[in-house]
Amino acid sequence: MSELHRITYDPELCGGRPCIRGMRIRVKDILDLLAADATREEILEDFPYLETEDITAALEYAARQSDHPVLSVA
């Protein structure tokens, strides 16, 4: 089941960037932590208001954003 419903956009929050459930934590923040080898458990410990499904939503969002054709101009 998709967790994308947890991703929200609000022009008044974080410059309109995608956030988790209307909070001031951006999808990018979670992705940056994961890229820096933080575990889900460490992220949840550092941000107790997050839920494991929020991390899944951030990953799902990133996966969908990268799924597009790359066109080259000759």
Secondary structure, DSSP 8 states (H G I E B T S, - for coil): ---GGGEE--TTSGGG--EETTSS-BHHHHHHHHHTT--HHHHHHH-TT--HHHHHHHHHHHHHHT-S------
